[in-house]
């Protein structure tokens, strides 16, 4: 699995955008929310990678699946590079990470 931390240019860019000196931290809900917002702005693939990293940082797929009420294998598939997560599945994972989806006028 490729993690955001394995992509130094992207991490530096996200860290600069988040005002964190080139470091991306996903362990806390507040910082994870900022990071996932920045990842979302980069595109779907970067967002899903950020979400996978957030899941790993907050205890792994097994824990996230349990908290989200999802089957672990289903969660792996939804968050894989070829995955196509449903809105319900995405919302369940975000809730398990202590986050919620918000919309804003653009």
N, C-alpha and C positions, 0 to 999 in steps of 0.2 A: 504494500500500500504506500502511495506517495503522500506525504504529509506536507502541509504548508511550510513547516520548518525546513523541509528539504528543497524549498524553492526560495532561496535567499533574496532574489530581486523582488519577488512578489511580497515577501514578508517585509522587506525594507520599505516598499511602497505603502503597504497597508499600515505598518508601524508609523511611518511619517504622517500618513493621513489621520491616524488615531492619536497622534501626539505622544507616542510612547517610545521614541528613539529607536525605531527599527525592530521592536520586539512585539510579538503578538501573543497575548495571554488569553487562554480560553477557559481557565479553571473557574472563574467567577462569573455569575450571570450577567452582571453589568458590563464587564469587559467583553464577554462572549457576544452580547447583544451588539455592541459597537463593532466588533470584528465581523460578525455575520452580516451586518448592514453594509459594511465596506466590501465584503466578499460578494454580496448580492449585486452591488453596483458594478462589479467586474464581470458578472455573467453567471449563468447557471452552473457551469462546471466548477468555477471557483467557489460559488456558494455551497454546492454539495461537498466539496473538499473541506471547506471551513466547518460545515456541519459535522462531517465525519471526525474532524480533528476535535471539535467541541465535545462530541460524544466520548471520544477516547480520553480527553482531558478530565472529564467529569465521571470517570469510573468504567468506561468501556461499553461495548455493545450489549453485553448481557445485562448490565445494570440498567441501561437506557431502555432496552426492550421490556424489562420487568416493570419499570416505572411508567412506560408508555402503554403497557398492556398489549404489546405486540409480540409476535413470535420472533425470536432472535434471528432465524434464518431469513424471515421476511424483511426484517429491518436491514440486514446486510444487503439483501437484493435491492431494496428501495434506495439505499444510499450508495450503491455501487456506481461505477462510471457509466454503466449501461442501464442503471436503474431509472425508473420513472415513478418517483414517489407520488402518492395521492395526496391531496390536500389534507385529508383526515390523518394519514400517516405522518406527514410533515408536522401538522399541528400537535400530534401526540408526542413526537420527539422533542419539539420545542418546549412543550409543557414539561416534559421530563427533565429538561435542562433548566427549568425555571424561567423560561422565556415565553413570549406570546407574539403572535403576528399582528402587526399594525399597518395601517395604510395612511398615507399622507398625500395631500394634493401636491402635484409636482411642478 
